[in-house]
Amino acid sequence: MTLMADSKGRIACRDLFPPHTSFEALKEPDGRVTLIRLRRKERKPRLVKPVVRKGLLVLPMGNAELDTEALDRGIREERERENARAGGAQENVMCAKAY
């Protein structure tokens, strides 16, 4: 395949150069150019604890992995608080009806 550079020295070929892909370019003494496609390093996702924001459990970071145990604990604690509030209110209502 023969490719031609444009007036700004750019070479375009979607089959060889997908958009937003990085390459390392090496210029050989004989005039050849070698392109090596760079790959991103695999990073381990960080475990994060969900936080309560506007009454919802959300992750503090977008690129993090959810700690399911922390989420489970958070949901249980929130349910217990809600049940305690609702249970106390219901007992007061029942007592008022009994009198």
Long-range contacts (C-beta under 8 A, 24 or more apart in sequence): 49-74, 50-74, 52-78
